[in-house]
Amino acid sequence: MKQFLSINDVPDPSGLVQEALALKADPFAFSHLGKHKTLGLVFLNPSLRTRMSTQRAAQNLGMDVMVLNMDKDGWQLEFEDGAIMNGSSQEHIKEAAAVISQYCDVIGIRTFPSLQNREEDYIEKILGSFVKYATVPVLSLESATLHPLQSLADWLTIEEHKKREVPKVVLSWAPHPRALPQAVPNSFVQWLKAAPVELVITHPEGYELSNEFTVGVPVEYDQNKALVGADFVYAKNWSSYNDYGKILSTDSSWMITEKKMALTNQGAFMHCLPVRRNVIVADQVLDGPNSLVIQQAENRTYAAQAVLKRLLEK
């Protein structure tokens, strides 16, 4: 594996899940792999789980880690070729990516979309620029359209906790006061389509995700109907893809409650965190015995470790 930007970089996604499970059972089995190797983590946006889990994963493999918060520690970057840099940008991505590559053996990049220009966001301009000018493997810590480390951890969590061979998994839109990216739901659908699950998406009309990710997956606009018999309920807000970046609804009736979970097959609740309590999900569900959000967060370490292991082996 030469890079990790999406599931398309993984020849055997189910094999990667099993590798993560094995690393969870024995986290230091490959601590020699990262000896004298350095992981650079470059954040253009805030992070808690991604930052700490990826750093822990690297340390489990024996790597050193350097963290760069571009908004505080670095110069403002320019991404346009041929730009006349007489404005606010002080450093071009060409030099920045090349220089970071000299200091690091693997580079992890986290960036978010603008939610203003769909074409620009969906061509992954920022992530693509790092990949183009870096001379070492690049690991996505979330991009404008995808969050592959989160989705790998989600699949790992479902694999650990499923009670039947092919569980029903429902991805449900939930309300939120801010416009959020489509990265997590896009990626969740992309990865779970490759998993042995029955996947259903439910959301209000107008919140359809890109067909690039959802083709072949049933969409049910009646949330209660979608939740019937579900083994896992994954709640997540996202802004509109077609009316790009817009909030079309804040309907509080889409919040996941105990009454909603009673429709499921004693289903487990999942969310990538951070989560708005009593907006996305009721306290009683989030704090209940079927909530897996803390287990998901733990599995972020082993998802990242499995990916880093493959990048180091390559």
C-alpha positions as CSV (number, residue, x, y, z in Angstrom):
1,M,0.0,0.0,0.0
2,K,1.7,3.2,-1.2
3,Q,-0.8,5.7,0.3
4,F,-4.1,5.8,2.2
5,L,-6.6,8.3,0.9
6,S,-9.7,6.0,0.6
7,I,-10.8,2.4,0.4
8,N,-9.6,2.4,-3.2
9,D,-6.0,2.3,-1.9
10,V,-6.7,-1.0,0.0
11,P,-6.6,-4.2,-2.1
12,D,-8.3,-6.2,0.6
13,P,-10.4,-4.1,3.0
14,S,-11.7,-7.1,5.0
15,G,-8.1,-8.3,5.4
16,L,-7.2,-4.8,6.8
17,V,-10.0,-5.1,9.3
18,Q,-8.6,-8.5,10.4
19,E,-5.1,-7.0,10.7
20,A,-6.4,-4.3,12.9
21,L,-8.1,-6.9,15.1
22,A,-4.8,-8.8,15.4
23,L,-3.0,-5.6,16.3
24,K,-5.6,-4.8,19.0
25,A,-4.9,-8.2,20.5
26,D,-1.1,-7.6,20.4
27,P,-0.4,-3.9,19.9
28,F,3.4,-4.1,20.2
29,A,4.0,-7.1,18.0
30,F,5.5,-5.0,15.2
31,S,7.1,-2.3,17.3
32,H,10.4,-2.8,15.3
33,L,8.8,-1.6,12.1
34,G,8.9,2.0,13.0
35,K,12.3,2.2,14.5
36,H,14.1,5.3,13.3
37,K,11.0,6.3,11.3
38,T,9.0,9.5,11.8
39,L,5.4,10.2,11.2
40,G,4.5,13.8,10.5
41,L,0.9,14.9,11.4
42,V,-0.2,18.1,9.7
43,F,-3.5,19.6,10.8
44,L,-5.3,22.3,9.0
45,N,-8.3,21.7,11.2
46,P,-9.0,20.8,14.8
47,S,-8.8,17.2,16.0
48,L,-9.1,15.1,19.1
49,R,-9.5,11.4,18.3
50,T,-7.7,11.5,15.0
51,R,-4.7,13.3,16.4
52,M,-4.3,11.2,19.6
53,S,-5.2,7.8,18.1
54,T,-2.9,8.1,15.1
55,Q,0.0,9.3,17.4
56,R,-0.6,6.3,19.7
57,A,-0.7,4.0,16.7
58,A,2.6,5.3,15.5
59,Q,4.1,4.9,18.9
60,N,2.9,1.3,19.1
61,L,4.9,0.6,16.0
62,G,8.0,2.3,17.4
63,M,7.7,5.5,15.3
64,D,8.6,9.0,16.4
65,V,5.8,11.6,15.8
66,M,5.9,15.3,14.9
67,V,2.7,17.3,15.0
68,L,2.2,20.6,13.0
69,N,-0.9,22.7,13.5
70,M,-0.8,24.9,10.4
71,D,-3.0,27.6,11.8
72,K,-0.7,28.2,14.8
73,D,2.7,26.7,13.9
74,G,3.1,27.1,10.1
75,W,2.7,29.7,7.4
76,Q,-0.5,30.2,5.4
77,L,-0.2,28.0,2.3
78,E,-0.8,28.8,-1.3
79,F,-2.2,26.0,-3.5
80,E,-2.5,27.7,-6.9
81,D,0.1,27.1,-9.6
82,G,1.5,30.3,-11.0
83,A,0.1,32.4,-8.1
84,I,1.6,35.8,-7.5
85,M,2.0,35.6,-3.8
86,N,1.6,39.2,-2.8
87,G,-1.4,38.5,-0.5
88,S,-1.9,36.6,2.7
89,S,-0.2,33.3,1.7
90,Q,3.5,33.0,2.7
91,E,4.5,29.5,1.6
92,H,3.6,27.4,-1.5
93,I,2.5,23.8,-1.1
94,K,5.3,22.8,-3.5
95,E,8.0,23.8,-1.0
96,A,6.0,22.9,2.1
97,A,5.2,19.3,1.0
98,A,8.7,18.7,-0.3
99,V,10.3,20.0,2.9
100,I,8.0,18.0,5.3
101,S,8.9,14.9,3.2
102,Q,12.6,15.4,4.1
103,Y,11.8,15.3,7.8
104,C,9.2,12.5,7.8
105,D,8.8,9.0,6.4
106,V,5.0,9.2,6.3
107,I,2.8,12.3,6.3
108,G,-0.7,12.4,7.7
109,I,-2.9,15.4,6.5
110,R,-6.2,16.6,7.9
111,T,-8.3,19.1,6.1
112,F,-12.0,20.0,5.8
113,P,-14.1,21.3,2.9
114,S,-15.0,24.9,2.3
115,L,-18.7,23.9,1.8
116,Q,-18.8,26.8,-0.7
117,N,-17.5,25.2,-3.9
118,R,-18.5,21.6,-4.4
119,E,-16.3,21.1,-7.5
120,E,-13.2,22.3,-5.7
121,D,-14.0,20.3,-2.5
122,Y,-14.8,17.1,-4.4
123,I,-11.6,17.1,-6.5
124,E,-9.7,17.1,-3.1
125,K,-7.6,20.1,-4.1
126,I,-5.7,20.4,-0.8
127,L,-5.1,16.7,-0.1
128,G,-4.3,16.2,-3.8
129,S,-1.7,18.9,-3.7
130,F,0.1,17.3,-0.7
131,V,0.1,14.0,-2.5
132,K,1.4,15.6,-5.7
133,Y,4.4,17.3,-4.1
134,A,5.2,15.0,-1.2
135,T,7.9,12.4,-1.8
136,V,6.8,10.0,0.9
137,P,3.5,8.1,1.5
138,V,0.5,10.3,2.5
139,L,-2.2,9.2,4.9
140,S,-5.5,11.0,5.0
141,L,-6.6,12.0,8.5
142,E,-9.8,13.3,6.9
143,S,-10.3,15.2,3.7
144,A,-12.9,17.4,2.1
145,T,-15.0,14.3,1.1
146,L,-13.8,11.2,3.0
147,H,-12.6,10.0,6.4
148,P,-11.2,6.6,5.8
149,L,-9.6,6.0,9.2
150,Q,-12.9,6.6,10.9
151,S,-14.7,4.2,8.5
152,L,-12.1,1.5,9.0
153,A,-12.6,1.8,12.8
154,D,-16.4,1.7,12.3
155,W,-16.2,-1.5,10.3
156,L,-13.8,-2.9,12.9
157,T,-16.3,-2.0,15.7
158,I,-19.2,-3.7,13.8
159,E,-17.1,-6.8,13.2
160,E,-16.4,-7.0,17.0
161,H,-20.0,-6.5,18.2
162,K,-22.2,-8.1,15.5
163,K,-24.5,-10.8,16.7
164,R,-25.4,-12.3,13.3
165,E,-23.3,-13.0,10.2
166,V,-24.9,-10.2,8.1
167,P,-26.2,-7.5,10.4
168,K,-28.5,-4.6,9.3
169,V,-26.7,-1.3,9.6
170,V,-28.6,2.0,9.3
171,L,-26.9,5.3,8.6
172,S,-29.3,7.9,9.8
173,W,-29.1,11.7,9.3
174,A,-29.6,13.7,12.5
175,P,-30.1,17.4,13.1
176,H,-27.3,19.8,13.9
177,P,-27.1,23.6,14.2
178,R,-24.1,23.9,11.9
179,A,-23.5,22.9,8.3
180,L,-21.2,19.8,8.4
181,P,-19.3,18.0,5.7
182,Q,-20.4,14.8,3.9
183,A,-17.0,13.2,4.6
184,V,-17.9,10.8,7.3
185,P,-21.2,9.5,5.7
186,N,-19.5,9.3,2.3
187,S,-16.7,7.2,3.7
188,F,-19.0,5.1,5.9
189,V,-21.1,4.1,2.9
190,Q,-18.0,3.5,0.8
191,W,-16.5,1.1,3.3
192,L,-19.7,-0.6,4.5
193,K,-20.6,-1.4,0.9
194,A,-17.6,-3.7,0.9
195,A,-18.5,-5.2,4.3
196,P,-20.8,-8.2,4.9
197,V,-23.7,-6.1,6.1
198,E,-27.2,-5.0,5.0
199,L,-26.7,-1.2,4.7
200,V,-29.6,1.2,4.6
201,I,-29.4,5.1,4.5
202,T,-32.2,7.3,5.9
203,H,-32.4,11.0,5.7
204,P,-34.9,13.8,4.9
205,E,-35.5,14.6,1.2
206,G,-32.8,17.0,0.0
207,Y,-30.0,15.3,1.9
208,E,-29.1,12.8,-0.7
209,L,-25.3,12.0,-0.8
210,S,-23.4,11.8,-4.0
211,N,-24.3,8.9,-6.2
212,E,-20.6,8.2,-6.5
213,F,-20.9,6.6,-3.0
214,T,-24.5,5.6,-2.6
215,V,-25.2,3.8,-5.9
216,G,-26.8,0.4,-5.0
217,V,-27.6,1.3,-1.4
218,P,-31.3,1.6,-0.5
219,V,-32.4,5.0,0.8
220,E,-35.5,5.2,3.0
221,Y,-36.9,8.7,3.8
222,D,-39.0,7.4,6.7
223,Q,-36.6,7.1,9.5
224,N,-38.8,4.9,11.7
225,K,-39.3,2.4,8.9
226,A,-35.6,2.3,8.2
227,L,-34.8,1.6,11.9
228,V,-37.0,-1.5,12.2
229,G,-34.8,-4.5,12.8
230,A,-31.5,-2.6,12.7
231,D,-28.6,-4.2,14.5
232,F,-26.5,-1.0,14.4
233,V,-27.7,2.6,14.1
234,Y,-25.0,5.1,13.0
235,A,-26.2,8.7,13.5
236,K,-24.5,11.6,11.7
237,N,-25.4,15.0,10.4
238,W,-24.3,16.2,7.0
239,S,-25.2,19.3,4.9
240,S,-26.8,19.1,1.5
241,Y,-24.8,17.8,-1.4
242,N,-27.1,19.0,-4.2
243,D,-27.8,22.4,-2.6
244,Y,-24.2,22.3,-1.6
245,G,-23.3,23.1,2.0
246,K,-26.8,24.2,3.0
247,I,-28.8,23.3,6.0
248,L,-32.3,22.3,4.6
249,S,-33.8,21.0,7.9
250,T,-33.2,21.1,11.6
251,D,-36.1,18.8,12.3
252,S,-35.6,17.6,15.9
253,S,-37.8,14.6,15.3
254,W,-34.8,13.0,13.6
255,M,-32.8,12.9,16.8
256,I,-32.1,9.3,18.0
257,T,-34.1,8.6,21.1
258,E,-34.9,5.5,23.2
259,K,-38.3,5.3,21.4
260,K,-36.4,5.2,18.0
261,M,-34.0,2.6,19.3
262,A,-36.9,0.4,20.5
263,L,-37.7,-0.2,16.8
264,T,-34.4,-1.9,16.3
265,N,-33.2,-5.4,17.0
266,Q,-31.7,-4.4,20.3
267,G,-29.5,-2.3,18.1
268,A,-26.2,-0.7,19.1
269,F,-25.8,3.1,18.7
270,M,-22.7,4.5,16.9
271,H,-21.4,7.9,16.3
272,C,-17.9,9.2,15.2
273,L,-17.8,11.9,17.9
274,P,-17.8,14.7,18.9
275,V,-21.6,14.5,19.3
276,R,-24.1,17.2,20.3
277,R,-26.0,15.6,23.2
278,N,-29.8,15.9,23.0
279,V,-29.5,17.3,19.4
280,I,-28.1,14.3,17.5
281,V,-28.9,11.7,20.2
282,A,-30.6,11.7,23.5
283,D,-28.6,11.2,26.7
284,Q,-30.4,8.0,27.5
285,V,-29.2,6.4,24.3
286,L,-25.7,7.8,24.4
287,D,-25.1,6.8,28.0
288,G,-27.0,3.5,27.6
289,P,-25.6,-0.1,27.5
290,N,-25.9,-0.3,23.7
291,S,-23.8,2.7,23.0
292,L,-20.5,1.9,21.2
293,V,-19.1,5.4,20.8
294,I,-16.2,4.9,23.3
295,Q,-15.4,1.5,21.7
296,Q,-15.3,3.2,18.2
297,A,-12.9,5.8,19.5
298,E,-10.6,3.1,21.0
299,N,-10.6,1.3,17.6
300,R,-9.3,4.4,15.9
301,T,-5.9,3.5,17.3
302,Y,-5.9,0.0,15.7
303,A,-7.3,1.2,12.4
304,A,-4.5,3.7,12.1
305,Q,-2.0,1.2,13.3
306,A,-3.0,-1.3,10.6
307,V,-2.7,1.3,7.9
308,L,0.7,2.6,9.2
309,K,2.0,-0.9,9.4
310,R,1.2,-1.5,5.7
311,L,2.7,1.8,4.7
312,L,5.9,1.0,6.6
313,E,6.1,-2.5,5.2
314,K,5.8,-1.1,1.7
